[in-house]
Amino acid sequence: MESNFGERLIEKRSIDYVPIAERHGKVWHLWPVWFSGDAHLATVATGVVGVALGGNLIWMGIAVVLGSAFGTFFMAFHSTQGPQLGLPQMIQSRPQFGYVGALLVWGVALLAYIGFNAFNQILAAQTMHHLYGAEPRATMVVFALLAVSLAVIGYDLIHLAQRWIAYVLIAALLVFTVAVLTKLHLPAGQLDLKDFRGVPFLAQFFAAASYQIAWSIYVSDYSRYLPRDVGVSASFWWTYLGGFIGGAWTMLVGTLAAALYPTLEVATALRTAADSVLPGFGKPLLLCSLLGLLTITSLNFYGASLTLLSVMDSLKPSRPTLAKRVVTLAVSMVAAIGIALASSDDFVAKFGEFLAVLLYLFTPWTAINLVDFYLVRKGHYSVREIFNPHGMYGRWNWRGLLAYGVGFVVMIPFFSTGLYTGPVAAALGGADIAMLVGLPVSALVYIWACRSLDLDADRRRAFAADVGLDPAR
C-alpha cells in the first residue's frame, strides 16, 4: 500500500479526465513552463539555420522573431484547451479523427517524442564531453534517467522545476545579452539591411515557426489541471509570452553565435561567443542551457507516456493507472536511449531532416484540431464519449482524415529537405513554405466537410452524455 506521502508526491492521472475538485495552480504558471521549455541548446541550434545558408545576423534575427511569433500563436491556442476539457492534448484528437483514426497522429507524435529525446541526449553528451571530457554513452544514459525520474513524479514537479529553472535561465540570458550589447563588435555586413537573401530568410522563418508549432502536440498536457474558469485569454497569453520570449530569445543567441563563429558546432560556438564578451561565462551559460534541455526532455518523456497510453486505450480500452504510466515512461526511455546509443556520427544532421518531415505531418493536425475546437464545435465535447469506443465520435471520422490527407498532399510540392525537395520549393531556390500552404488548406477542407454535421444534435448529445461527470457541472 502506498504511503500518503507517495500519493501526494506522484501524479496518478494520465489520459483520464481531471475533475474540478482536483484542479489547482495559477494561470501564470504557464509562462515558465514554456519559457524554460524553449530556453535550451536545441532551440539555440534552431537559430543557426539561416546563417548556415548565408544569411546575415540582422535579417536572420528578424526571421527568428517573426517565425517565433507566428508559430507560437498556434501553440498558445492549444494551451487554452487544457483547462476547458481537463484532458491531455493528444486524446482530444478523437472527435476529429475517430476513436481509432486518431492513431494516425498519435503514432507520429510518439516518434517525434522519442526522436527529439534521442537528439537531446546526443546534444547533452556532446556538451558534457566538451566541458568535462565525460564519456558520451554513459552521459546519454544518466541524462535520460534524470529526465524520466522527473516525468515519473509528474505534472506538479514539472511545473515547479520549470519555474525555478526559468529564473536561472533569465538571469543567464540577461547577463549574456547585456554583455553582447555593450562589448561585442560584429563582423562587417552582419547588420547590413541591404543584404537581404530570400532563401535563408524563409528557411529561418519557417524553422522558427515549425519549432514552436511542434509544442502543440502536448501543450495542454500542462494546463489541464488548471481551474476551468482561468479564461481563454489568460491561458493563451501566459503560454504565448513564455513560449515566444523563451524561443525567440534563445534562437537569437544561436543566430549570434553562428554569425560570429560559423564553422563551429553549436555548443562550442555558444561557449566561444559568451567567453568573447564576458571571459569565463561560456561554461556557466552552457550548463544553464543544459538544465533547460533536461527538463524539456522530461516533458517529452511525459508526453510520450500519455500518447502511448492513448494508443493502448484505442487498441484495448482499459483504466489508466500509475503503474501503466511508469511502464510507458520506461518503454519511451529505453527506445530513446537505444536510438541515441546506436546513432552514427552524422545522426544529428540526418535526424534533423526526419524531424522536419514529422513537422510536416503535424501541420494539418494542428489546423484541424484548432478549427474543430474554436469554429466548429466551439469547445462542446463529451469527455465520456471521447473514451467510448462505440460512441458519438465514431471509430473513424472521415472529415478529419480527409482534411488531413488533402492538407498533407498539397504540401508535398513545397517540401524542402535533404530527403526530398518538391518542384515548387526547387523553383523558389529551396525555400520551404509548406506549412503556409498546409495550414489553410487543411482548415478549409475540414470546415467544408463539417457542413453536413448536425452541430445542435452533436452538442445536445455531448451534454447528455456528461451529466453527472463532475459535481461542479
Order of alpha helices (4+ residues) and beta strands (2+ residues): alpha-alpha-alpha-alpha-alpha-alpha-alpha-alpha-alpha-alpha-alpha-alpha-alpha-alpha-alpha-alpha-alpha-alpha-alpha-alpha-alpha
